[in-house]
Amino acid sequence: MKILVVDDDAETREILKVFLESEGYHVFLLDKGEAVVKKIASETYSLLLLDIKLPDADGVEILKKVHKIDAELPVMMITGYKDAEKVIEAFREGAVDCILKPFNFEYLRTKIVSEARKYV
């Protein structure tokens, strides 16, 4: 299964890549929000991990655009901020979960197994 990870922090991307690859997933990384829309339009993923706050785009706005292209794609938001309003907005737009930094890897493992599309 392919997972797309989008976060502006290089360390976060690398931590997720190492973890997810150790779990057997194929991981693709992006550091900018607007690039996500092009990727989703051209490739199929099992899951998108998307940072809520990116320097070039609002993660929730990217979530909306992604779901216009692929309404069934499970999207888990990532955040280091405890901005309840943004998290609620993400859930309203179809996010399946919001993962807080620093990561609880057991929780992340459980959520990925339950949320990633099995047919991709």
N, C-alpha and C positions, 0 to 999 in steps of 0.2 A: 504494500500500500504506500501511496505517495502522500507526504505531508508537506505543506508549504508553511514556513515559519517567517513571519514578518515582524521585525523589531529593529529599532534604530541603534540599539546597544549591541556592539560586536560580541561582548562577553556573554550576554544573554543568548544570542543566536548560537554561539559555539556550545554553550552548556546544553541547550535544547537539542542541537544536532548530535552531540555525543550521546546523550541520553536516549533519544529516539532511535538512532542507528543501533544502539546496543539492544534495543527492543525489537529490532528487525525491520524497521520502517526505512523507506527511501525518503531522504530529507532534502528539501530545496529551500534556500535562504534568500530573503530580500531585506533590504534596509530602508526602502522607501514605499510609501503607501500607494502612490499612483501607479507604480509598476505592477502592483497586485492585479489590477483590473485587466491589464494586457495578458498576464500569465493565466488568469482564470479563463479568459476568453479563448486561449489557445491550447490549454492543457487541462486534463482532468485530475483532480486530487481527491483523496479520501477525507482530508481534514485540513482546515486552515487555522493556524494559530496566529492571531493578529493583535498587535499592540494597540491599545486605545489611543495613546498619544504618540504621534509620529511628527517629526519636524516639518514634513512637507504636506501632511494631510491629517485630518481627524479620522481616527480609526472607525468610528461609528459611521461616518460618511462613506468610507471605503466599504464597510460591511453592507450598506444599502446598495452600492453599485455592484458588489459581488453577487448579492442575491437577485439582482435583476438579470444577471447572466446565468447564474446557477442557483436557483431557489432552494435546491435540496442539499447544497454543500454545508456540512456542519462547520460552524465557525466558533472557536473558543477565543475569547478576548484575553489578552495578557495586560496586566497593569501593575505598576509599582506604587500607584497613587490610590488613595482610598476616597475616590470621588464617587460617592453613591449615586448621584444624579446621572453621571456618564454610564455607570454600570447598568442602571435601570433602563436608560435609553438603549443601550446595546441589547439587553434582553427583549425590549419591545420590538427591536428591529430583527430579531430572530437568532441572536447569539445563543448557543446551547449552554455556555458556561463562561465564567470569568475567573481566570487563574491569577492569583496574587503572587508577586515576587516578594521575597525569595520563594522558590517553588517547593512544594511538598510533592516529591516525586512519586510516592505511592498513590496519592490522590490523582496526580496527573496521569499515571499509568492506567488507573481504573477508568477515568473519564475518557481517555483516548480509546480504550478498548470498547467502551459502550457507545461512543459517539461516531467513531470513524466509519465511513460507509464501507460495507463489507464487499460490495460488488465491483469496486474500482480496482 
